[in-house]
Each structure stands twice: as C-alpha cells, then as structure tokens.
C-alpha cells in the first residue's frame, strides 16, 4: 500500500522543533532532524521509519517544514497548510491516509482528498468536543471504552497500540540513574487526582531525589506571577514542595535522557480517562528501562501489574510503593528489566505495522 501518515505538533514542543530546524534548508533535512529527536515515534508506523519508498510522513500543522516542501515543488509563497497537505497526498499517489490530527483535518478535509485514496484512518485518543472526524473509514486508538463510544456514534473503531522505539534501548541500558523518582507531564488543578498525587510525591524530597518536569497550565503560570496572590488565581499555585522539585518541561531526546536517568517513574492518568490505561508515559517509562508506578485500571493484556510495573489505588498506596522500591533496589531493578523486555517484544514496530495492515485490509 502507498501510505501517507499525517501528524501534528504539541504546542509546547514547537519552540524546541523550531530550534532543531533553524539551519535546515530542505524538507528532507527538516524531517530527518525531527525523526532524530524521536518525538511521538511510538505512533509513527514502521514503513515511515525504515524509509520505505511507498510511505510518506508530514506534520501537517508545521508551517516551517511544510512550506519548505511547497517551495521545492514550485508552489506560491504563502500557500495554505491544508492546500500543501492535499498537494503532498496527490503527489505521493496515496492509497491509505493515516491521520493523527483529525481535529484539524477532519471530515471537511476528507471531502477534498484525491481519488487515489482508498482508505482513511484516524487516530484519536483524547476528548474531542466539537471535533468532526467520524467520516474516516476507521478510528483507532488503544482505549477500549473510547472505541466503544465511537462505535455508538456509527463509526468503525479498531484497537491499535503505540509501539516501542528501539532507540530507547540505549537509555534502558543505563545503570547510573541519579534520580530516584521522576514525573513528566502536565500540571493543572483541573486534573485533581493527579495534582493530589504529585503533592504527596513532592513531599518525599527530603527522603529521596525527586524531580518533576512539568508543563504548567496557563492558569498555573499566571498564578505564579505577582497576580497569583489574588483570590481567583491563588488556588492554581503549586505548593512549595512541588515548586522545589520542578524543572522545565522536556520533549524529544531530552525526555528520553530524563527517563534514562530515573530509577522510578510515576504515572497518573488524567481524570477523563475512566478505567482504561495506556497513556504515552507507560510506553516511554518501560521503554527507557525505568520502574513504572502507575495508577490502577485496565491495561493492555500483555502489561501485567506486579510483574512489569506496580499500580496504586490511592495516594497513600503510591507513597508506600515508592518507599518500598527505594529501599529494595533489587526488586526495583527486576521490575524495570521485566517491563522493558515485555514492551520491546509485545509492542514492537513490526507488530504495530502488522496490526495496521490487518485493520485496513
């Protein structure tokens, strides 16, 4: 099949991407730099990563890189991003359009696809208020309850999991891990369950080496300015313990480096996730060889709590697990090794691609 994979860039990652691409003058150079940073690689399909001539990848919302392609093709300066993406699809003679950015390129965009496209597949695993993308032939993600909700709306929905990035193996092999407990993710008072857990973990900073890399919400950033002492904003300020262990958010290779330096990684689903589990932090933590401590719920069948990672049902249980793992270095290492071996085997790129082929056949 001739596969076209369209993706999107998380807003907080854009400054890093712009820095990486500052000296790149061609589309190919820019894409090579992007892939080398490993951002979002768990979702990138195998033919794209191996450079198969039948596959093409674009970040359809990245103006700098997309307009490099447009210039190379002789298109007019200032051509709209949707027109560039359509031109890429037509130029590639795409047969299967795999769209990881369906909130931006939704049903209206599908109506403009060239006639060569035989299948349209959308990845969507997040709240989709106002999104119109159910005209895709297939909706995929790794959250069964969310898939059921799409089926209830009349869509065909299929299970597809992220995959292990073998570049992580070098980080997993590290034996010198100076950080005892790491958390990487977003911080918002609206994610109340996660916020309470982080408060308790940060309070361990006098017992062990704790580090948070937090992408703060807009209200939290504002609350930590002088305006934050006003009553409407004060509740969005982070506690002294959290501020004491917090560093800047990390992405790409910096994220992998941070995880490769950590013995234990704490994960917590946001409040909208229901009982399904399997956010990206699970794949990243296990892939980088850390011991994952994550909230209890319904994980993919091959991920076995107690064997590959540890789960918690309360803040008190989370703290007890962290103290026990910190004290028992051997058990911590056994879990990390078992988790990495499982993720590398059961969630390989080859298995992900085979499943995708099965879905679109």
C-alpha positions as CSV (number, residue, x, y, z in Angstrom):
1,X,0.0,0.0,0.0
2,X,1.0,3.6,-0.5
3,X,0.8,5.0,3.0
4,X,0.6,8.7,3.9
5,X,0.9,9.5,7.7
6,X,-0.2,12.9,8.8
7,X,0.6,14.0,12.3
8,X,0.6,17.2,14.4
9,X,2.9,19.0,16.8
10,X,2.0,19.6,20.5
11,X,2.0,23.3,21.2
12,X,4.7,23.2,23.9
13,X,7.0,21.2,21.6
14,X,7.0,23.9,18.9
15,X,9.9,26.1,20.4
16,X,12.1,23.0,20.5
17,X,11.3,22.0,17.0
18,X,11.9,25.5,15.7
19,X,15.4,25.4,17.3
20,X,16.1,22.0,15.8
21,X,15.2,23.2,12.3
22,X,16.8,26.6,12.4
23,X,19.6,25.6,10.0
24,X,17.7,23.2,7.8
25,X,17.1,24.4,4.2
26,X,15.2,21.4,2.7
27,X,12.1,19.3,3.6
28,X,14.2,16.2,3.8
29,X,16.7,17.7,6.2
30,X,13.9,19.0,8.4
31,X,12.2,15.7,8.6
32,X,15.5,13.9,9.3
33,X,16.1,16.3,12.3
34,X,12.5,15.8,13.5
35,X,12.8,12.0,13.4
36,X,16.2,12.0,15.1
37,X,14.6,13.8,18.1
38,X,12.2,10.8,18.5
39,X,9.1,13.0,19.3
40,X,6.0,10.9,19.0
41,X,7.8,8.0,17.5
42,X,5.6,5.4,19.3
43,X,2.9,6.4,16.8
44,X,5.0,6.5,13.6
45,X,4.4,3.4,11.5
46,X,7.3,1.1,10.5
47,X,7.5,1.9,6.8
48,X,7.9,5.6,7.6
49,X,10.8,4.9,9.9
50,X,12.6,2.5,7.6
51,X,12.4,4.9,4.7
52,X,10.2,2.7,2.5
53,X,9.6,4.5,-0.8
54,X,5.8,3.7,-0.5
55,X,5.5,5.7,2.7
56,X,5.4,9.5,3.3
57,X,5.1,11.4,6.5
58,X,4.2,15.0,7.2
59,X,3.4,17.2,10.2
60,X,0.5,19.0,8.5
61,X,0.4,21.8,11.1
62,X,4.1,22.6,11.0
63,X,4.3,25.7,8.7
64,X,8.1,25.9,8.5
65,X,8.7,22.4,7.3
66,X,5.6,22.1,5.1
67,X,6.4,25.4,3.3
68,X,9.9,24.1,2.5
69,X,8.2,21.2,0.6
70,X,5.9,23.7,-1.1
71,X,8.8,25.9,-2.2
72,X,10.7,22.8,-3.6
73,X,7.6,21.9,-5.6
74,X,7.3,25.5,-7.0
75,X,4.1,26.4,-5.1
76,X,3.4,30.0,-4.4
77,X,4.7,31.6,-1.2
78,X,2.0,31.7,1.5
79,X,0.1,28.7,0.3
80,X,-2.3,27.5,3.0
81,X,-1.2,24.4,5.0
82,X,-4.3,22.4,4.0
83,X,-3.5,23.0,0.3
84,X,0.1,21.9,0.9
85,X,-1.1,18.7,2.6
86,X,-3.5,17.9,-0.2
87,X,-0.8,18.5,-2.8
88,X,1.6,16.2,-0.9
89,X,-1.1,13.4,-0.8
90,X,-1.8,13.8,-4.6
91,X,2.0,13.9,-5.4
92,X,2.5,10.8,-3.3
93,X,-0.4,9.0,-5.0
94,X,-1.6,8.0,-1.6
95,X,-3.8,4.9,-1.1
96,X,-4.2,4.9,2.7
97,X,-4.3,8.2,4.5
98,X,-3.5,7.7,8.2
99,X,-4.4,10.9,10.1
100,X,-3.2,11.6,13.6
101,X,-4.5,15.1,13.6
102,X,-8.2,14.7,12.8
103,X,-9.4,17.6,14.9
104,X,-7.6,19.9,12.4
105,X,-8.0,17.8,9.3
106,X,-11.4,16.3,9.8
107,X,-14.5,15.5,7.7
108,X,-14.4,18.6,5.6
109,X,-10.8,17.9,4.6
110,X,-11.6,14.3,3.7
111,X,-14.1,15.5,1.1
112,X,-11.1,17.2,-0.8
113,X,-8.8,14.1,-0.9
114,X,-7.7,13.0,-4.3
115,X,-9.3,9.9,-5.9
116,X,-6.2,7.7,-5.3
117,X,-7.1,7.5,-1.6
118,X,-8.9,4.2,-0.9
119,X,-8.9,4.2,3.0
120,X,-8.9,6.9,5.6
121,X,-7.8,6.1,9.2
122,X,-7.8,8.5,12.1
123,X,-6.0,8.2,15.4
124,X,-8.0,9.9,18.2
125,X,-7.5,9.1,21.9
126,X,-8.5,12.3,23.7
127,X,-11.6,14.4,24.4
128,X,-13.0,15.6,21.1
129,X,-15.6,18.2,21.9
130,X,-16.5,20.0,18.7
131,X,-14.5,17.7,16.5
132,X,-16.0,16.3,13.3
133,X,-13.9,13.4,12.1
134,X,-16.2,10.3,12.1
135,X,-16.3,10.2,8.3
136,X,-12.9,8.5,8.4
137,X,-13.3,4.8,7.4
138,X,-11.7,3.7,10.6
139,X,-11.0,5.3,14.0
140,X,-8.1,3.8,16.0
141,X,-6.6,4.1,19.5
142,X,-5.7,1.9,22.5
143,X,-8.6,2.8,24.8
144,X,-11.5,0.2,24.5
145,X,-14.1,2.4,26.2
146,X,-13.4,5.3,23.8
147,X,-13.5,3.0,20.8
148,X,-17.0,1.8,22.0
149,X,-18.1,5.4,22.2
150,X,-17.1,5.9,18.5
151,X,-19.0,2.7,17.6
152,X,-22.0,4.0,19.4
153,X,-21.9,7.0,17.0
154,X,-21.8,4.8,14.0
155,X,-18.1,4.7,13.2
156,X,-15.9,1.7,12.7
157,X,-13.4,1.7,15.5
158,X,-10.4,-0.7,16.0
159,X,-7.7,-1.2,18.6
160,X,-4.2,-0.1,17.7
161,X,-1.5,0.4,20.3
162,X,1.6,2.6,20.3
163,X,4.9,0.7,19.7
164,X,8.3,0.6,21.3
165,X,11.0,2.8,19.9
166,X,14.3,0.8,19.8
167,X,16.3,4.0,20.2
168,X,15.1,3.8,23.8
169,X,17.1,0.6,24.4
170,X,20.3,2.6,24.8
171,X,18.6,4.7,27.5
172,X,17.3,1.5,29.1
173,X,20.8,0.1,29.4
174,X,22.0,2.9,31.7
175,X,23.0,1.7,35.2
176,X,23.8,5.1,36.6
177,X,20.4,6.7,37.4
178,X,20.8,9.7,39.7
179,X,17.1,10.5,40.1
180,X,15.1,8.2,42.4
181,X,11.6,9.3,41.4
182,X,10.6,11.2,38.2
183,X,7.3,12.6,36.9
184,X,7.0,14.1,33.5
185,X,3.7,15.6,32.3
186,X,1.1,18.4,32.6
187,X,0.1,20.1,35.8
188,X,-3.3,21.6,36.3
189,X,-5.6,21.9,39.3
190,X,-8.4,20.7,37.0
191,X,-6.6,17.2,36.9
192,X,-7.4,16.9,40.6
193,X,-6.4,13.3,41.1
194,X,-3.1,13.8,39.5
195,X,-2.4,17.0,41.4
196,X,-3.0,15.3,44.8
197,X,-0.7,12.5,43.9
198,X,2.1,15.0,42.8
199,X,1.7,16.9,46.1
200,X,2.4,13.7,48.1
201,X,5.3,12.6,45.9
202,X,6.9,16.0,46.0
203,X,6.8,15.8,49.8
204,X,9.2,12.9,49.6
205,X,12.0,15.2,48.5
206,X,13.7,15.1,51.9
207,X,13.9,11.2,51.7
208,X,14.9,10.7,48.1
209,X,15.9,12.5,44.9
210,X,12.6,13.6,43.3
211,X,12.3,15.5,40.0
212,X,9.3,16.8,38.1
213,X,9.3,18.1,34.5
214,X,6.0,19.9,34.4
215,X,4.2,21.6,31.5
216,X,2.1,24.0,33.5
217,X,-1.4,25.1,32.5
218,X,-1.9,28.8,31.5
219,X,-3.7,29.5,34.8
220,X,-0.9,27.9,36.9
221,X,1.7,30.0,35.1
222,X,-0.4,33.2,35.7
223,X,-0.9,32.2,39.4
224,X,2.8,32.0,39.9
225,X,3.3,35.7,38.9
226,X,2.6,38.6,41.4
227,X,-1.0,38.5,40.2
228,X,-1.3,35.0,41.6
229,X,-1.9,36.2,45.1
230,X,-5.3,37.4,44.1
231,X,-8.1,35.1,45.4
232,X,-9.4,33.8,42.0
233,X,-5.9,32.6,41.0
234,X,-4.4,31.6,44.3
235,X,-5.8,28.0,44.2
236,X,-3.9,27.4,40.9
237,X,-0.5,28.0,42.5
238,X,1.7,24.9,43.1
239,X,2.8,24.0,46.6
240,X,6.2,24.9,47.9
241,X,7.2,21.2,47.7
242,X,6.2,20.9,44.1
243,X,8.0,24.1,43.1
244,X,11.1,22.8,44.9
245,X,11.4,19.7,42.7
246,X,10.1,21.1,39.4
247,X,12.2,21.7,36.3
248,X,11.3,22.9,32.8
249,X,9.2,20.5,30.6
250,X,11.2,18.1,28.4
251,X,10.5,16.7,24.9
252,X,12.1,14.5,22.4
253,X,15.6,13.3,23.2
254,X,15.6,15.4,26.4
255,X,12.6,13.4,27.6
256,X,14.4,10.1,26.9
257,X,17.5,11.4,28.7
258,X,15.5,12.4,31.8
259,X,13.8,8.9,31.9
260,X,17.1,7.2,31.4
261,X,18.4,9.0,34.5
262,X,15.5,7.8,36.7
263,X,15.1,4.6,38.7
264,X,11.3,5.1,39.2
265,X,8.8,6.9,37.0
266,X,5.4,7.9,38.4
267,X,2.4,8.0,36.0
268,X,-1.2,9.0,36.6
269,X,-4.0,9.2,34.1
270,X,-5.9,12.5,33.9
271,X,-9.4,12.5,35.3
272,X,-11.2,12.0,32.0
273,X,-9.5,8.6,31.3
274,X,-12.1,6.4,33.0
275,X,-10.7,2.9,33.9
276,X,-8.7,2.4,30.7
277,X,-5.0,2.9,31.0
278,X,-2.2,3.1,28.4
279,X,-1.1,6.8,28.0
280,X,2.2,7.5,26.3
281,X,4.1,7.7,29.6
282,X,3.6,3.9,30.1
283,X,5.4,3.2,26.8
284,X,8.1,5.7,27.4
285,X,8.9,4.7,31.0
286,X,9.0,1.0,30.3
287,X,10.9,1.6,27.1
288,X,13.6,3.6,28.8
289,X,14.1,0.9,31.4
290,X,12.7,2.6,34.5
291,X,10.4,1.0,37.1
292,X,6.9,2.3,36.4
293,X,4.5,3.1,39.2
294,X,1.1,3.9,37.7
295,X,-2.5,4.2,38.7
296,X,-4.6,1.0,38.8
297,X,-7.0,0.4,35.9
298,X,-7.5,-1.7,32.7
299,X,-4.1,-2.0,31.0
300,X,-3.4,-3.8,27.7
301,X,-3.4,-7.6,28.2
302,X,0.3,-8.1,27.9
303,X,1.1,-5.5,30.6
304,X,0.8,-7.3,33.9
305,X,0.8,-5.3,37.2
306,X,3.1,-6.8,39.8
307,X,5.3,-8.3,37.0
308,X,6.1,-5.5,34.6
309,X,5.2,-2.5,36.8
310,X,3.4,-1.5,40.0
311,X,0.0,0.0,40.4
312,X,-1.6,2.1,43.1
313,X,-5.2,2.9,44.0
314,X,-4.7,5.7,46.4
315,X,-2.2,8.4,47.2
316,X,-1.2,6.5,50.4
317,X,-0.6,3.3,48.4
318,X,1.5,5.3,45.9
319,X,3.8,6.7,48.6
320,X,4.1,3.2,50.2
321,X,5.2,1.7,46.9
322,X,7.8,4.5,46.3
323,X,9.3,4.0,49.7
324,X,9.4,0.2,49.3
325,X,11.0,0.4,45.9
326,X,13.5,3.0,47.0
327,X,14.6,0.6,49.8
328,X,14.6,-2.6,47.7
329,X,17.0,-1.9,44.9
330,X,17.0,-5.5,43.6
331,X,13.2,-5.6,43.3
332,X,13.1,-2.2,41.6
333,X,15.6,-3.5,39.0
334,X,13.8,-6.7,38.4
335,X,10.6,-4.8,37.6
336,X,12.4,-2.4,35.3
337,X,14.0,-5.3,33.4
338,X,10.8,-7.3,33.0
339,X,8.9,-4.2,31.9
340,X,11.4,-3.3,29.3
341,X,11.7,-6.8,27.9
342,X,7.9,-7.0,27.6
343,X,7.4,-3.7,25.9
344,X,10.2,-4.4,23.4
345,X,8.8,-7.8,22.5
346,X,5.0,-7.4,22.7
347,X,4.7,-3.9,21.4
348,X,7.3,-3.9,18.6
349,X,7.1,-1.8,15.5
350,X,6.7,-4.9,13.4
351,X,3.6,-6.0,15.5
352,X,2.2,-2.5,15.3
353,X,2.5,-2.4,11.5
354,X,1.1,-5.9,11.1
355,X,-2.0,-4.8,13.1
356,X,-2.4,-1.7,11.0
357,X,-2.2,-3.8,7.8
358,X,-4.8,-6.1,9.2
359,X,-7.1,-3.2,10.0
360,X,-7.0,-1.6,6.6
361,X,-7.1,-4.8,4.6
